[in-house]
């Protein structure tokens, strides 16, 4: 394969992880090319929560002020019992001693990706190639050769390192042959978004609400212009039935009394996975974000953990790219990225998202009661409550990563 283009780092995927990584590299003076199959940054409706440490990280590349301006500040999140109406609230203001941003920002992830992609296009050492699909790559001792399909033909690109930030169906991971272990939940999720003011019908509603119910749990999230309702679905029903007006009316009817008066902007079905790649790296090719790990959206850890991947990898890769370390140290740096982020994914992110799923999934009345009592015990114990919020805000996962050598 003959290379006709050259860069230091190529990144597959112009989502939040790919554009964050590219911005970090470009601002540090590294030549970077982002390859994106779509003609714009994907408008993913699932990820919308930015956690406190993520906001601190993104401040380093100057993008947090935009998120603060566009998003909703959500210091409080609720675990709610649907049957009794009981609310167990948690206020991140209690951890303001460890964070400049003791709140979540609710803002669609594509705002981040688009803003960063636009900024990259203004830098002389960065390119974002929309409408370009990574077909294949070959690694050798000195770099990686890429074949990229465009509308007019096949382009060749050579880079020192390739980063796969190309999502759950990562071409990079598939070409490496890295297994993606884990499982898929039996339920599919239905996400409904609406401009209807749900808060006017449900008293004391926070911007972020996890609603537990033995019969039908749900999540209610507010983004700047819409409410999102996330519910599990009946696997015996067809896609058309699940997206139907009758289904929409029934779901909102249980919330506000008359579902027929609620108009929706989106009705999206998707499967939810708990999967982790067996390795986040092979030689000069590395994985980050959903290409490396998938988890259910309860808690908003998916996109945030991907951004944390990017910052961790940048710290390890930059001295390698600048020739500031020996070959042996370069190898150890990249191996450490793999160990730290893979261990955090297994021991924190996957574990916590499974626990969150179990907490609101409900089940039989006794199980539902026990889970409610467990949440109330956390709420009433100062030490347990602080530990829980540090865990939900993802500070615990970052501390864990720093301990792995």
C-alpha positions as a Markdown table, in Angstrom:
| # | Residue | x | y | z |
|---|---|---|---|---|
| 1 | Unk | 0.0 | 0.0 | 0.0 |
| 2 | Unk | 1.6 | 3.3 | -1.1 |
| 3 | Unk | 1.0 | 6.3 | 1.1 |
| 4 | Unk | 0.2 | 9.7 | -0.7 |
| 5 | Unk | -0.8 | 11.6 | 2.4 |
| 6 | Unk | 1.0 | 12.0 | 5.8 |
| 7 | Unk | 0.1 | 12.9 | 9.3 |
| 8 | Unk | 1.3 | 12.1 | 12.8 |
| 9 | Unk | -2.1 | 10.8 | 14.1 |
| 10 | Unk | -5.2 | 9.7 | 12.2 |
| 11 | Unk | -8.5 | 9.4 | 14.1 |
| 12 | Unk | -11.5 | 7.4 | 12.9 |
| 13 | Unk | -14.7 | 9.1 | 14.1 |
| 14 | Unk | -15.7 | 12.7 | 14.5 |
| 15 | Unk | -17.9 | 12.1 | 17.6 |
| 16 | Unk | -17.1 | 13.7 | 21.0 |
| 17 | Unk | -14.2 | 11.4 | 21.7 |
| 18 | Unk | -12.5 | 11.8 | 18.3 |
| 19 | Unk | -12.9 | 15.5 | 18.2 |
| 20 | Unk | -11.7 | 16.0 | 21.7 |
| 21 | Unk | -8.6 | 13.8 | 21.0 |
| 22 | Unk | -8.0 | 15.7 | 17.8 |
| 23 | Unk | -8.3 | 19.1 | 19.5 |
| 24 | Unk | -5.9 | 18.1 | 22.3 |
| 25 | Unk | -3.3 | 16.9 | 19.7 |
| 26 | Unk | -3.7 | 19.9 | 17.4 |
| 27 | Unk | -3.4 | 22.4 | 20.2 |
| 28 | Unk | -0.2 | 20.6 | 21.2 |
| 29 | Unk | 1.2 | 21.1 | 17.7 |
| 30 | Unk | 0.6 | 17.6 | 16.4 |
| 31 | Unk | -0.5 | 17.0 | 12.7 |
| 32 | Unk | -3.9 | 15.2 | 12.9 |
| 33 | Unk | -6.5 | 14.0 | 10.4 |
| 34 | Unk | -10.0 | 13.0 | 11.5 |
| 35 | Unk | -11.9 | 10.6 | 9.2 |
| 36 | Unk | -15.7 | 10.6 | 9.4 |
| 37 | Unk | -18.1 | 8.6 | 7.3 |
| 38 | Unk | -20.9 | 11.0 | 7.8 |
| 39 | Unk | -21.2 | 14.5 | 6.3 |
| 40 | Unk | -21.6 | 16.0 | 9.7 |
| 41 | Unk | -21.0 | 15.1 | 13.3 |
| 42 | Unk | -23.7 | 12.5 | 14.3 |
| 43 | Unk | -26.7 | 13.8 | 16.1 |
| 44 | Unk | -26.8 | 11.1 | 18.7 |
| 45 | Unk | -29.9 | 11.6 | 20.9 |
| 46 | Unk | -28.7 | 9.4 | 23.8 |
| 47 | Unk | -25.7 | 11.2 | 25.3 |
| 48 | Unk | -26.5 | 14.5 | 26.8 |
| 49 | Unk | -24.9 | 14.6 | 30.3 |
| 50 | Unk | -21.5 | 16.2 | 31.1 |
| 51 | Unk | -20.2 | 15.3 | 34.5 |
| 52 | Unk | -18.1 | 17.7 | 36.7 |
| 53 | Unk | -14.6 | 16.2 | 36.0 |
| 54 | Unk | -15.4 | 16.1 | 32.3 |
| 55 | Unk | -16.3 | 19.8 | 32.4 |
| 56 | Unk | -12.9 | 20.4 | 34.1 |
| 57 | Unk | -11.1 | 18.5 | 31.4 |
| 58 | Unk | -12.8 | 20.2 | 28.6 |
| 59 | Unk | -11.9 | 23.6 | 30.1 |
| 60 | Unk | -8.3 | 22.7 | 29.1 |
| 61 | Unk | -9.3 | 23.0 | 25.4 |
| 62 | Unk | -11.5 | 26.0 | 25.9 |
| 63 | Unk | -14.9 | 24.4 | 25.1 |
| 64 | Unk | -16.6 | 24.3 | 28.6 |
| 65 | Unk | -17.9 | 27.9 | 28.4 |
| 66 | Unk | -19.9 | 26.9 | 25.3 |
| 67 | Unk | -21.4 | 24.0 | 27.1 |
| 68 | Unk | -22.3 | 26.2 | 30.1 |
| 69 | Unk | -23.9 | 28.6 | 27.7 |
| 70 | Unk | -25.9 | 26.1 | 25.6 |
| 71 | Unk | -26.7 | 23.5 | 28.3 |
| 72 | Unk | -28.8 | 23.3 | 31.5 |
| 73 | Unk | -27.1 | 23.3 | 34.8 |
| 74 | Unk | -28.3 | 20.3 | 36.9 |
| 75 | Unk | -26.8 | 20.1 | 40.4 |
| 76 | Unk | -29.7 | 17.9 | 41.6 |
| 77 | Unk | -30.7 | 14.5 | 40.4 |
| 78 | Unk | -33.6 | 12.4 | 41.6 |
| 79 | Unk | -34.3 | 8.7 | 42.3 |
| 80 | Unk | -38.1 | 8.6 | 42.3 |
| 81 | Unk | -40.5 | 5.9 | 43.3 |
| 82 | Unk | -43.2 | 6.0 | 40.7 |
| 83 | Unk | -45.9 | 4.3 | 42.8 |
| 84 | Unk | -45.6 | 6.3 | 46.0 |
| 85 | Unk | -44.3 | 9.6 | 44.4 |
| 86 | Unk | -41.4 | 9.6 | 46.9 |
| 87 | Unk | -38.3 | 11.5 | 45.8 |
| 88 | Unk | -34.8 | 10.8 | 47.0 |
| 89 | Unk | -32.7 | 13.8 | 45.9 |
| 90 | Unk | -28.9 | 14.2 | 45.6 |
| 91 | Unk | -27.3 | 17.6 | 45.3 |
| 92 | Unk | -23.8 | 17.8 | 43.8 |
| 93 | Unk | -23.3 | 21.1 | 45.5 |
| 94 | Unk | -22.2 | 18.9 | 48.4 |
| 95 | Unk | -18.9 | 18.1 | 46.5 |
| 96 | Unk | -18.1 | 21.7 | 45.6 |
| 97 | Unk | -14.9 | 21.4 | 47.7 |
| 98 | Unk | -13.5 | 19.0 | 45.0 |
| 99 | Unk | -15.0 | 20.5 | 41.8 |
| 100 | Unk | -15.2 | 23.8 | 40.1 |
| 101 | Unk | -18.3 | 22.5 | 38.4 |
| 102 | Unk | -20.5 | 20.8 | 41.1 |
| 103 | Unk | -23.3 | 20.0 | 38.7 |
| 104 | Unk | -24.1 | 18.2 | 35.5 |
| 105 | Unk | -24.6 | 20.0 | 32.3 |
| 106 | Unk | -27.4 | 18.7 | 30.2 |
| 107 | Unk | -26.5 | 19.4 | 26.6 |
| 108 | Unk | -26.7 | 17.2 | 23.4 |
| 109 | Unk | -23.2 | 15.8 | 22.6 |
| 110 | Unk | -23.3 | 16.9 | 19.0 |
| 111 | Unk | -22.9 | 20.5 | 20.1 |
| 112 | Unk | -19.5 | 19.5 | 21.5 |
| 113 | Unk | -18.5 | 17.6 | 18.4 |
| 114 | Unk | -19.6 | 20.2 | 15.9 |
| 115 | Unk | -17.9 | 23.1 | 17.8 |
| 116 | Unk | -14.6 | 21.2 | 18.1 |
| 117 | Unk | -14.8 | 20.1 | 14.4 |
| 118 | Unk | -15.3 | 23.6 | 13.4 |
| 119 | Unk | -12.3 | 24.7 | 15.5 |
| 120 | Unk | -10.1 | 22.0 | 14.0 |
| 121 | Unk | -10.9 | 23.2 | 10.5 |
| 122 | Unk | -9.4 | 26.6 | 11.3 |
| 123 | Unk | -6.0 | 25.1 | 12.4 |
| 124 | Unk | -3.3 | 24.5 | 9.9 |
| 125 | Unk | -2.2 | 21.2 | 11.4 |
| 126 | Unk | -5.6 | 19.6 | 11.6 |
| 127 | Unk | -8.2 | 18.3 | 9.0 |
| 128 | Unk | -11.6 | 16.8 | 9.5 |
| 129 | Unk | -12.5 | 14.7 | 6.4 |
| 130 | Unk | -16.3 | 14.3 | 6.4 |
| 131 | Unk | -17.8 | 11.9 | 3.8 |
| 132 | Unk | -14.7 | 9.6 | 4.2 |
| 133 | Unk | -14.8 | 6.0 | 5.2 |
| 134 | Unk | -11.9 | 4.0 | 6.6 |
| 135 | Unk | -11.7 | 0.9 | 4.5 |
| 136 | Unk | -8.6 | -0.9 | 5.9 |
| 137 | Unk | -5.2 | -0.3 | 7.4 |
| 138 | Unk | -1.9 | -2.0 | 7.7 |
| 139 | Unk | 0.6 | -1.5 | 10.5 |
| 140 | Unk | 4.3 | -1.8 | 10.3 |
| 141 | Unk | 7.2 | -1.0 | 12.7 |
| 142 | Unk | 7.2 | 2.6 | 11.8 |
| 143 | Unk | 3.6 | 3.6 | 11.3 |
| 144 | Unk | 0.2 | 2.7 | 9.8 |
| 145 | Unk | -1.0 | 2.9 | 6.2 |
| 146 | Unk | -4.7 | 3.6 | 5.7 |
| 147 | Unk | -7.1 | 3.2 | 2.8 |
| 148 | Unk | -9.9 | 5.7 | 2.8 |
| 149 | Unk | -12.9 | 5.7 | 0.6 |
| 150 | Unk | -14.3 | 9.1 | -0.6 |
| 151 | Unk | -17.0 | 10.0 | -3.1 |
| 152 | Unk | -14.4 | 10.1 | -5.9 |
| 153 | Unk | -12.0 | 7.2 | -5.1 |
| 154 | Unk | -9.7 | 5.6 | -2.7 |
| 155 | Unk | -7.1 | 7.8 | -0.9 |
| 156 | Unk | -4.0 | 6.6 | 0.9 |
| 157 | Unk | -2.8 | 8.1 | 4.2 |
| 158 | Unk | 0.2 | 7.2 | 6.4 |
| 159 | Unk | 0.3 | 8.1 | 10.0 |
| 160 | Unk | 2.4 | 7.3 | 13.0 |
| 161 | Unk | -0.6 | 6.2 | 15.1 |
| 162 | Unk | -4.2 | 5.4 | 14.4 |
| 163 | Unk | -6.9 | 5.9 | 17.0 |
| 164 | Unk | -10.3 | 4.2 | 16.6 |
| 165 | Unk | -13.0 | 6.4 | 18.0 |
| 166 | Unk | -15.5 | 5.2 | 15.5 |
| 167 | Unk | -18.2 | 3.9 | 17.9 |
| 168 | Unk | -19.9 | 0.7 | 18.8 |
| 169 | Unk | -19.5 | -0.8 | 15.3 |
| 170 | Unk | -15.8 | 0.3 | 15.1 |
| 171 | Unk | -14.1 | -0.7 | 11.8 |
| 172 | Unk | -10.8 | -0.3 | 13.6 |
| 173 | Unk | -11.6 | -2.8 | 16.3 |
| 174 | Unk | -13.0 | -5.2 | 13.8 |
| 175 | Unk | -9.9 | -5.0 | 11.6 |
| 176 | Unk | -7.7 | -5.6 | 14.7 |
| 177 | Unk | -9.8 | -8.7 | 15.5 |
| 178 | Unk | -10.3 | -7.7 | 19.1 |
| 179 | Unk | -13.1 | -9.4 | 20.8 |
| 180 | Unk | -15.9 | -7.3 | 22.3 |
| 181 | Unk | -17.0 | -9.3 | 25.4 |
| 182 | Unk | -20.1 | -8.7 | 27.4 |
| 183 | Unk | -23.8 | -8.9 | 26.8 |
| 184 | Unk | -26.8 | -7.1 | 25.5 |
| 185 | Unk | -29.9 | -6.4 | 27.7 |
| 186 | Unk | -33.1 | -8.2 | 26.7 |
| 187 | Unk | -35.0 | -4.9 | 26.6 |
| 188 | Unk | -34.7 | -2.5 | 23.9 |
| 189 | Unk | -35.0 | 1.2 | 24.9 |
| 190 | Unk | -37.5 | 3.6 | 23.4 |
| 191 | Unk | -36.5 | 7.2 | 23.6 |
| 192 | Unk | -39.2 | 9.8 | 23.1 |
| 193 | Unk | -38.4 | 13.5 | 23.0 |
| 194 | Unk | -40.9 | 16.3 | 23.3 |
| 195 | Unk | -41.3 | 20.0 | 23.8 |
| 196 | Unk | -44.3 | 19.3 | 26.0 |
| 197 | Unk | -43.7 | 20.7 | 29.5 |
| 198 | Unk | -43.7 | 17.6 | 31.6 |
| 199 | Unk | -42.6 | 19.5 | 34.7 |
| 200 | Unk | -45.9 | 21.3 | 34.7 |
| 201 | Unk | -47.7 | 18.0 | 35.4 |
| 202 | Unk | -45.2 | 16.4 | 37.7 |
| 203 | Unk | -44.3 | 18.4 | 40.9 |
| 204 | Unk | -40.8 | 18.8 | 42.0 |
| 205 | Unk | -39.2 | 17.4 | 38.9 |
| 206 | Unk | -35.4 | 17.8 | 38.5 |
| 207 | Unk | -33.6 | 18.1 | 35.2 |
| 208 | Unk | -32.4 | 14.5 | 35.7 |
| 209 | Unk | -34.8 | 11.8 | 37.1 |
| 210 | Unk | -34.4 | 8.0 | 37.5 |
| 211 | Unk | -37.9 | 6.7 | 38.1 |
| 212 | Unk | -38.1 | 3.2 | 39.7 |
| 213 | Unk | -41.2 | 1.1 | 39.3 |
| 214 | Unk | -41.9 | -2.6 | 39.6 |
| 215 | Unk | -44.0 | -2.5 | 36.4 |
| 216 | Unk | -42.4 | 0.2 | 34.1 |
| 217 | Unk | -39.3 | 2.1 | 35.1 |
| 218 | Unk | -38.2 | 5.2 | 33.1 |
| 219 | Unk | -35.8 | 8.0 | 32.9 |
| 220 | Unk | -36.8 | 11.7 | 32.5 |
| 221 | Unk | -34.1 | 14.0 | 31.3 |
| 222 | Unk | -34.2 | 17.6 | 30.3 |
| 223 | Unk | -32.0 | 19.1 | 27.6 |
| 224 | Unk | -32.2 | 22.7 | 26.6 |
| 225 | Unk | -35.3 | 22.5 | 24.3 |
| 226 | Unk | -36.8 | 19.1 | 25.0 |
| 227 | Unk | -37.7 | 16.5 | 27.6 |
| 228 | Unk | -36.5 | 13.0 | 26.9 |
| 229 | Unk | -38.3 | 10.0 | 28.2 |
| 230 | Unk | -36.5 | 6.7 | 28.1 |
| 231 | Unk | -38.5 | 3.5 | 28.7 |
| 232 | Unk | -37.9 | -0.3 | 28.3 |
| 233 | Unk | -40.0 | -2.0 | 25.7 |
| 234 | Unk | -42.0 | -5.2 | 25.2 |
| 235 | Unk | -39.9 | -7.5 | 23.1 |
| 236 | Unk | -42.9 | -9.1 | 21.6 |
| 237 | Unk | -44.0 | -5.9 | 19.8 |
| 238 | Unk | -42.8 | -4.8 | 16.4 |
| 239 | Unk | -40.9 | -1.6 | 15.7 |
| 240 | Unk | -43.9 | 0.0 | 14.2 |
| 241 | Unk | -46.0 | -0.8 | 17.3 |
| 242 | Unk | -43.4 | 0.5 | 19.6 |
| 243 | Unk | -43.1 | 3.8 | 17.7 |
| 244 | Unk | -46.8 | 4.1 | 17.2 |
| 245 | Unk | -49.1 | 6.9 | 18.5 |
| 246 | Unk | -50.9 | 4.4 | 20.6 |
| 247 | Unk | -47.6 | 3.5 | 22.4 |
| 248 | Unk | -46.7 | 7.2 | 22.7 |
| 249 | Unk | -50.1 | 8.0 | 24.1 |
| 250 | Unk | -49.9 | 5.2 | 26.7 |
| 251 | Unk | -46.5 | 6.2 | 27.9 |
| 252 | Unk | -47.2 | 9.8 | 28.3 |
| 253 | Unk | -50.7 | 9.1 | 29.6 |
| 254 | Unk | -49.2 | 7.3 | 32.6 |
| 255 | Unk | -47.1 | 10.5 | 33.2 |
| 256 | Unk | -49.4 | 13.4 | 32.5 |
| 257 | Unk | -52.9 | 11.9 | 32.3 |
| 258 | Unk | -53.6 | 12.5 | 28.6 |
| 259 | Unk | -50.9 | 11.3 | 26.3 |
| 260 | Unk | -52.7 | 12.3 | 23.1 |
| 261 | Unk | -51.9 | 16.0 | 23.8 |
| 262 | Unk | -48.2 | 15.3 | 23.8 |
| 263 | Unk | -46.4 | 15.8 | 20.5 |
| 264 | Unk | -43.0 | 14.2 | 20.0 |
| 265 | Unk | -39.9 | 15.3 | 18.0 |
| 266 | Unk | -38.2 | 11.9 | 18.0 |
| 267 | Unk | -39.1 | 8.3 | 18.6 |
| 268 | Unk | -35.9 | 6.2 | 18.6 |
| 269 | Unk | -35.4 | 2.5 | 19.4 |
| 270 | Unk | -32.1 | 1.1 | 20.3 |
| 271 | Unk | -30.5 | -1.9 | 22.0 |
| 272 | Unk | -28.4 | -1.4 | 25.1 |
| 273 | Unk | -25.1 | -3.2 | 25.6 |
| 274 | Unk | -22.6 | -3.8 | 28.4 |
| 275 | Unk | -19.4 | -4.7 | 26.4 |
| 276 | Unk | -15.7 | -4.2 | 26.8 |
| 277 | Unk | -12.9 | -4.8 | 24.2 |
| 278 | Unk | -10.4 | -7.3 | 25.4 |
| 279 | Unk | -7.6 | -4.9 | 24.6 |
| 280 | Unk | -7.7 | -1.1 | 23.9 |
| 281 | Unk | -4.5 | -1.2 | 21.9 |
| 282 | Unk | -2.5 | -3.3 | 19.4 |
| 283 | Unk | 0.9 | -1.8 | 18.5 |
| 284 | Unk | 0.4 | 1.7 | 16.9 |
| 285 | Unk | -3.4 | 1.3 | 16.8 |
| 286 | Unk | -5.5 | 2.3 | 19.8 |
| 287 | Unk | -9.2 | 2.3 | 20.7 |
| 288 | Unk | -11.2 | 4.9 | 22.7 |
| 289 | Unk | -14.8 | 5.6 | 23.6 |
| 290 | Unk | -17.6 | 3.3 | 22.3 |
| 291 | Unk | -15.1 | 1.6 | 20.1 |
| 292 | Unk | -13.5 | 0.2 | 23.3 |
| 293 | Unk | -16.5 | -0.1 | 25.7 |
| 294 | Unk | -20.3 | 0.2 | 25.7 |
| 295 | Unk | -22.5 | 0.5 | 28.7 |
| 296 | Unk | -26.2 | 1.4 | 29.3 |
| 297 | Unk | -27.0 | 5.1 | 29.6 |
| 298 | Unk | -28.2 | 5.2 | 33.2 |
| 299 | Unk | -25.9 | 7.6 | 35.0 |
| 300 | Unk | -24.5 | 9.2 | 31.8 |
| 301 | Unk | -21.2 | 7.5 | 32.0 |
| 302 | Unk | -20.7 | 6.4 | 28.3 |
| 303 | Unk | -19.7 | 9.7 | 26.6 |
| 304 | Unk | -17.9 | 10.9 | 29.7 |
| 305 | Unk | -15.8 | 7.8 | 30.1 |
| 306 | Unk | -14.9 | 8.2 | 26.4 |
| 307 | Unk | -13.7 | 11.7 | 26.9 |
| 308 | Unk | -11.7 | 10.5 | 29.9 |
| 309 | Unk | -10.1 | 7.9 | 27.6 |
| 310 | Unk | -9.1 | 10.7 | 25.3 |
| 311 | Unk | -7.4 | 12.8 | 28.0 |
| 312 | Unk | -5.7 | 9.7 | 29.4 |
| 313 | Unk | -4.4 | 8.7 | 26.0 |
| 314 | Unk | -3.3 | 12.2 | 25.1 |
| 315 | Unk | -1.2 | 12.3 | 28.2 |
| 316 | Unk | 0.5 | 9.1 | 27.3 |
| 317 | Unk | 0.9 | 9.7 | 23.6 |
| 318 | Unk | 2.1 | 13.3 | 23.4 |
| 319 | Unk | 5.7 | 12.7 | 24.7 |
| 320 | Unk | 5.9 | 9.7 | 22.3 |
| 321 | Unk | 4.9 | 11.9 | 19.3 |
| 322 | Unk | 7.3 | 14.6 | 20.3 |
| 323 | Unk | 10.2 | 12.2 | 20.6 |
| 324 | Unk | 10.7 | 13.0 | 24.3 |
| 325 | Unk | 10.9 | 9.4 | 25.5 |
| 326 | Unk | 12.7 | 6.2 | 24.5 |
| 327 | Unk | 11.1 | 3.4 | 22.6 |
| 328 | Unk | 10.9 | 1.4 | 25.8 |
| 329 | Unk | 9.1 | 4.2 | 27.6 |
| 330 | Unk | 6.8 | 4.8 | 24.7 |
| 331 | Unk | 5.8 | 1.2 | 24.8 |
| 332 | Unk | 5.1 | 1.4 | 28.5 |
| 333 | Unk | 3.1 | 4.6 | 28.1 |
| 334 | Unk | 0.7 | 3.1 | 25.7 |
| 335 | Unk | 0.5 | -0.2 | 27.6 |
| 336 | Unk | -0.4 | 1.9 | 30.7 |
| 337 | Unk | -3.2 | 3.6 | 28.8 |
| 338 | Unk | -4.6 | 0.2 | 28.0 |
| 339 | Unk | -4.3 | -1.1 | 31.6 |
| 340 | Unk | -5.8 | 2.1 | 33.2 |
| 341 | Unk | -8.7 | 2.6 | 31.0 |
| 342 | Unk | -9.6 | -1.1 | 30.6 |
| 343 | Unk | -9.5 | -1.7 | 34.4 |
| 344 | Unk | -11.6 | 1.4 | 35.1 |
| 345 | Unk | -14.1 | 0.3 | 32.5 |
| 346 | Unk | -14.4 | -3.2 | 34.1 |
| 347 | Unk | -14.2 | -2.3 | 37.8 |
| 348 | Unk | -16.1 | 1.0 | 37.8 |
| 349 | Unk | -18.1 | 2.0 | 34.7 |
| 350 | Unk | -19.5 | -1.4 | 33.9 |
| 351 | Unk | -20.2 | -2.2 | 37.5 |
| 352 | Unk | -21.8 | 1.1 | 38.2 |
| 353 | Unk | -24.1 | 1.2 | 35.2 |
| 354 | Unk | -25.2 | -2.4 | 35.9 |
| 355 | Unk | -26.1 | -1.3 | 39.5 |
| 356 | Unk | -27.9 | 1.7 | 38.2 |
| 357 | Unk | -29.9 | -0.5 | 35.9 |
| 358 | Unk | -30.8 | -2.9 | 38.6 |
| 359 | Unk | -31.8 | -0.1 | 41.0 |
| 360 | Unk | -34.5 | 1.3 | 38.8 |
| 361 | Unk | -35.5 | -1.9 | 36.9 |
| 362 | Unk | -37.8 | -2.8 | 39.7 |
| 363 | Unk | -39.0 | -6.4 | 39.6 |
| 364 | Unk | -41.1 | -8.0 | 42.3 |
| 365 | Unk | -42.4 | -5.8 | 45.1 |
| 366 | Unk | -39.9 | -7.1 | 47.7 |
| 367 | Unk | -36.9 | -6.4 | 45.4 |
| 368 | Unk | -38.3 | -2.9 | 44.6 |
| 369 | Unk | -38.7 | -2.3 | 48.3 |
| 370 | Unk | -35.2 | -3.4 | 49.1 |
| 371 | Unk | -33.7 | -1.1 | 46.5 |
| 372 | Unk | -35.7 | 1.8 | 47.7 |
| 373 | Unk | -34.5 | 1.2 | 51.3 |
| 374 | Unk | -30.9 | 1.0 | 50.0 |
| 375 | Unk | -31.2 | 4.4 | 48.3 |
| 376 | Unk | -32.8 | 5.9 | 51.4 |
| 377 | Unk | -29.9 | 4.5 | 53.6 |
| 378 | Unk | -27.4 | 6.2 | 51.3 |
| 379 | Unk | -29.3 | 9.5 | 51.4 |
| 380 | Unk | -29.5 | 9.5 | 55.2 |
| 381 | Unk | -25.8 | 8.7 | 55.8 |
| 382 | Unk | -23.5 | 11.7 | 55.3 |
| 383 | Unk | -20.4 | 9.5 | 54.5 |
| 384 | Unk | -22.3 | 7.1 | 52.3 |
| 385 | Unk | -24.0 | 9.9 | 50.4 |
| 386 | Unk | -20.8 | 11.8 | 49.7 |
| 387 | Unk | -19.2 | 8.5 | 48.5 |
| 388 | Unk | -22.1 | 7.8 | 46.3 |
| 389 | Unk | -22.1 | 11.3 | 44.7 |
| 390 | Unk | -18.3 | 11.1 | 44.1 |
| 391 | Unk | -18.9 | 7.8 | 42.4 |
| 392 | Unk | -21.8 | 9.1 | 40.3 |
| 393 | Unk | -19.9 | 12.2 | 39.4 |
| 394 | Unk | -17.0 | 10.0 | 38.2 |
| 395 | Unk | -14.3 | 11.3 | 40.5 |
| 396 | Unk | -13.9 | 7.8 | 41.9 |
| 397 | Unk | -13.2 | 6.3 | 38.5 |
| 398 | Unk | -10.5 | 8.9 | 37.8 |
| 399 | Unk | -8.9 | 8.2 | 41.2 |
| 400 | Unk | -8.9 | 4.5 | 40.5 |
| 401 | Unk | -7.2 | 5.0 | 37.1 |
| 402 | Unk | -4.4 | 7.1 | 38.7 |
| 403 | Unk | -3.6 | 4.2 | 41.1 |
| 404 | Unk | -3.1 | 1.7 | 38.3 |
| 405 | Unk | 0.6 | 1.5 | 37.2 |
